[in-house]
Amino acid sequence: MTATVARYTAEDLWRMPGDEPRELWEGELRKVPSAGMEASSIGGEIFALLRPTVRTGNLGVLTVADGSYVLSHDPDTVVVPDVAIIRWDRLPGGVRTKTYCPVPPDFAVEVRSPGDRLGEIAAKLDLYQRAGVALVWWVDPETRTVAVHALGRPAVVFGEGVVLDGGGVFPDLRLSVEDIFA
């Protein structure tokens, strides 16, 4: 006897009761474990540090950990990055939606939580890359490093003493690794 896995859509996910965080990976429902105080605080710090540049330059919409993005359809994939930016020119109609952002972000930041497993991190990074997300920063509080994944390039890990930038996606973004962990 073969077990079947229920497949959900982004619409199914949106209509689910409760407000516990969930993601949808290729139609499979995934509960997002609590980030914990350290990871949540670091995500908030990154948001606060990026906000002035995003707002002043009118670069797009900056979201926190409740901002969900549809990476793909059929089967649907919906993720909840800790921080993300979608450029205005890529946002359909140039307006914020009431539900999930219907397209992948241009830039996503994920902060490693105590419950994150290496295999899950690699799988989520693969989802981002297949969706064409141009830039992903994976922040690791334990090692105080940031792995920068620019689409089509090998990942580079940076530690304190380095100022990160938005690459070709958001050239005006600058953020020191020290400030992330301050």
Secondary structure as UniProt FT lines:
FT   HELIX           10..15
FT   STRAND          22..25
FT   TURN            26..27
FT   STRAND          28..31
FT   HELIX           36..56
FT   TURN            57..58
FT   STRAND          60..63
FT   TURN            65..66
FT   STRAND          69..72
FT   TURN            73..76
FT   STRAND          77..79
FT   STRAND          83..87
FT   HELIX           88..90
FT   HELIX           92..94
FT   STRAND          107..111
FT   TURN            114..115
FT   HELIX           118..130
FT   TURN            131..132
FT   STRAND          135..140
FT   TURN            141..144
FT   STRAND          145..150
FT   TURN            151..152
FT   STRAND          156..158
FT   TURN            160..161
FT   STRAND          163..166
FT   TURN            167..169
FT   STRAND          170..176
FT   HELIX           177..180
//
